């Protein structure tokens, strides 16, 4: 009736073979998770990106240091603009480094140093010499050109786009002034001999006839084709500011010391605006050519209009 305990234990004891074939539900050792393959792939990429950024920062620091140690003008020095932007020269001959010097804000005026090469200056003089005629002025009533004692020079016009050399100069003027070539009149080459001058005048028109083609004259680029031993300066008698602050003050004639003046130097050019930024005429742009005391003065004027000028 009753089973023995030993038999009962034997019946309920598990089979060792069965126990070996079964895996425990829980392991006694800790199961460490392996890193995700996608996450491990991102690590080298992030390191490469950080290295690249670091290289860029180091290169920027080195470059900035080199720029500062080369004696470049400070950011406040407006003359540094063309030092950095003028890198090539597509004109005739070899041109020295070009740089800009602002000399006035009323009128707005700046000197383009070394704007033309010596060869270009001599080329323009050679073109003009056989064609020189007595200079005339514009009659403010009729708008026609007339002879006048206020202007005693001689001159000639070169048609816009006259030849390859002239076109390259006109394109340079357009790039420097941001006024399209098509808004410019032809080059006007001028010669002032001993005692010759041009009394103070405006380049903008006071008549209603001349502005019909191209509108009002807004700016002038006056290029100096020769040095002048004495006299021949361009003077702005109504310019505002310290007129004696120019570095060439002690070299000026008595006529030139009556206003803000620029001494002629072969290859230099002066840009001045006959209109204010609000498009009104600027009376402070009144200017003249002082008498030549010693030597001969050659110059070349480029007048630019508000609109396209038909030639």
ZAMARKE-753753 format. One record per residue (C-alpha): y, z, x. Coordinates in steps of 0.02 Angstrom, whole numbers, plus 50000, padded with zeros to 5 digits. Each point is the difference from the previous one (the first is absolute). Layout:
# ZAMARKE-753753
YZX...
***
This chain:
# ZAMARKE-753753
500005000050000501155004250135500344988550149500105007250172501685000950082499394990250150499464985549891501615000849904501014998950160498974985550062500274990749838501865002350001500274997150188500794983150036499094987250100500664999150178499884980849999501034999249842501315011750072500154989250156500294984349898501425007849898501765001350074501035015449969501424998049878501225008950115500044999650188500355015850094501044990750129501814994149959500154981449962501544993250099500814984649917500214984650109501774992250008500334985549886499854983250092501644993449919500975015550056499384998450179500574981950005501815004749953500225012050146500094986850140501184989349895501205014649975499965003950186500414981950042501475000049879500695016150076499824992750175500924984149948501455009949925500105010550159500084984350108501414993149893501005016150016499815000350189500534981750013501535003249891500555014850108499804989850160500964985149929501425011049936500175008250170500114983150087501354993949882501055015750026499874999150189500564981850015501825004249971500094992149828501555003949897499855013649870499734996349815501855002849968500464986350123500224984449893500044989050155498135002850023499584988749852500044983150087499345007350162498365002149909499984984949885500544985850115498454995750099500024981150011501254986150029499734982549934501664992550056500584990650153499885008550171499665018350034500885013749904500295017750059499505014949895500954999949836500735015749925501235004149863501555010950007500875005249839501865001150034500755002349827499605004549819501694994249932499804985550019498124999950025499824992650174498694999850138499804991650169498384990750037499875001250188499144985250088499814990849836500034982950086499334994850170501124992350132499134983449973500365000449813501845003850030500164985650122499044988549882501195003549854501524997350112499264983450058499734994349820501775004649948501054993950147500074981449953500455004349818501385013050019501514998549884501505010849962499465014849893500665001349823500125013849870499615000549814501524998849886499865014449876500844989849862499124983250011498415005250092500224985650123499985001050191501734998650077500795001250172500855016650034500825009250143499015015849961498474991550077500204990850164498194997450054498954984349992498284998549921498634989849919498635002449870498144997550029499034995649843498765013349945498314995750075500834988150125498505000450118498565011350055501105011450107501315002249864498645003549870499225013550108501715008650018500314998749812498295007649964500375014350120501645003349910499085000349833498715012550064501355011250074501125000149846498664998449862501014985549930499004983849973500384984950110500434990149843501495011549967500834995650164501314987150042499824989350156500375007650170501844999150048500264999050189501735005450059500964999050164501515010750042500964995350156501415009250088501175008049872499034993849848499605012349861499685002349814501095012249905499155013149889499224992249846498575001849875498434989650002499805001549811500924987849888501545003749897499944983349908498884994549857499424983650077498985004750154498855012749915499354986349882498694995250131498985015350044501185013249934501045011850106499785002550186499135016850018499675001750187500394992250168499044999250163501164995950145499074995550161500835000150170499504985050105500965005150156500755014750090501905001550001500865007250153501425007549899500514999849817499144990449861499335015549912499535000649816501115013249920499875008949831501755007449974499565009049836498335007450053499755018449959499445012750130500275003950183500424982750069500095006350180498195006249998499284983350056499365000550180501044984750050501675007549943500775000350175499624981550024500954994349844501664990949994501525007349911499664988949849498225006549987500555018250003500894997749833498335002149911498135000850020499564986350125498514991350080500144992350172499164982850016498404999750102498894984850017498495001549885500665014449895500374998149815500925010449872499475001549818501315005849876500015000249811501424993149895499305008349845499575018049963498265005449940500664999649821500424981350022501895002650000501074992350136500325011350150501814999250060499555010150155499084984450063501694992750050499774993450178500784988950130499754992450173501155007050134500844987550119499014994850152500915006650154498834993750134498544987949987499304990249852499155007149847498574991149913499315007149839498954994649851500215006149821498725000249861500665003649826498775005249864500214998649812499415010349854498984985549932499174984650073501244988650088499734981349973500254989450156
***
